[in-house]
Amino acid sequence: MSSLVVLALASNDLWGRLPYNVGVTLPNLLVFNFCFNKFTGGIPGSLHNLTNIKVIRMAHNLLEGTVPPGLGNLPYLEMYNIGYNNIVSTGDDGVEYIITSLTNSSLLKFLALDGNPLGGEILESVGNLSKVLGKLYIGESRISGNILIHASQGSHQRKK
């Protein structure tokens, strides 16, 4: 199975912990889609070691814990969707940690963090996300601060 590039098991009735080493056992994975199931435990940290991965979708499960390190090492990432789980912040930075980690993912088009108790403030670093980012979902995440709408790194605008 090490040659597998797409693993899509979305919208089923699957449960249990996601294997932490999925990124080691499936080193060529480009798409990891496990949305709309009942998986528990944390986000497998080894997914963030798959430097060629394009899509990580784990929304609408029962995942908990923090976003593992390595998120900033995914230059080809186009979609990161961990919405509607119980993912929390790694400290005082809250959602800002995740936003800052993704500034190296220049191909990111879709980011969904909504429905997680991340907390923190949305700072100007949201303007440093990918120039091609078309969808940003961070509602229902216990964030605070001013809404900053301005052009950064180009002529695109972002809204909360």
N, C-alpha and C positions, 0 to 999 in steps of 0.2 A: 504493500500500500504506500510505500514511500514515494511513488511517482504520482500520487493523487494530487490534483491541482484545485479541485473544487469539492468542498464538503458542505452540502446543503441539506439540513434536516429540519427546516423551519416548519412551523404550523403543524405540529404533531402532539402527541401526548407523552413526550419523553421526559424522564426525570433522572435525578442522581447528580453526582458531582461531575463536572467536566474534568477530564484528565489534565493535570497540570503540565504534563510533558507533550501535549498534542503537537506543539511546534517542533519538537525534537523528532517525534515518530513520523511526522508528515512534513519534511523540510521543504517541499516544493509547493506547498499550499499557497494559492493565490486568493481563494474565496473561502471564508469560514462563516456560514450562515446557520445559526442555531436559534433564531428568533421564535417567539411564541411557543414556548414549551414550559417545562417546570424544573429546569436545571437549578441546582443549588450550589453553594460554595462560592469561590472567588473566580475572577477572570483569570484564565490560565496565563501566567506570566510568560510562558514560552511562545505565545502568539506574538509577543512584541519582539521576539528574536528573528522572526520571519521577514527579513529585510525586503523581500519582493512582494509581500502580501498587498493586495489591493482592497479587499473588502473584509471587514470584521463586523458581524451583526449578531448581537446577543440580546437584543431588546425583548422586553416582556417575558422575563424568566423570574427566578427567585434568587438571583445572584446577590452576593453581599461582599463587603470588604472594600478595599481601595483599588484604584487603578494601579496595576503593577508597574515597576520601572521599565524603561525601554520604549515607551510610547513614542519618544522623540527620534527613534532610529528607524522609522518606517517611511522612506522617501517616496515610495510608490502608492502609499495609502490614498484611496479615493473615497472610501466610506468607513466611518467609525460610528456604530450605533449600539450604545449600551443603555438606551432609554428604558425607563420603567422597570428598574430593579431596586436594589437597596445599596447602591454604591455610595460610599461616603468619601469625604475629603481626607487627604493625608496629613492634615494639620491646619494651621491658620490660613493657608492659601486657598483652600476650598476649590472651587471650580477653576480658579486662576492657574493652578498647577497643571491641570489637563490642557487648558488653552495654550499655555506657554510651551508645554511639551510638544504640541502639534505644529508649532511654527515652522519646523523643518519639512513637514509633509506638504510640499508645494503643489501636489496634485489633488489635495483633499477637496471634494465637491460637496460632501454631505457629512454633517456632524450632529449627532443626536445624543444629548446627555440628559434630556428631560425626564422628569419623574423620579429623580434620585435626590436624596437629601444631602447634596454636596455643600451647600452654603458658600459663603465668601462673597466677594465683590467682583463684578465684571469691570475690569480695568481696560485701559487703552490697548493692551496686548491683543484683544480680540481683533483689532485692526491689522495685526501682523499675521493673521491666518492666511491661508492660500488665496491667491488672487482669483482662483476659479471656484471658490466656495459659493455655492448657490443656496444651500439650505443649512441653517443653524437652529437647532432646537435645544433650548435650555430652560424652558418653562417648568414650573412645579419643582424647582430645585433649591428653594430657600436661599436665593441669591439676593444681594442688595446693592445699593449704590446708584450713581447717576447713569442714565442711559446716554451713551456716547455714540453719536452718529456723525462720522466724518470720513473723509477719504484718507486712506493710509496705504502705502505701497501700491499706488495706482488710483484709478478713478472709480473703484467700486465702493458701495456703501453697505454697511451692515446694520441690522436692527436686532434688538432683543426680541 
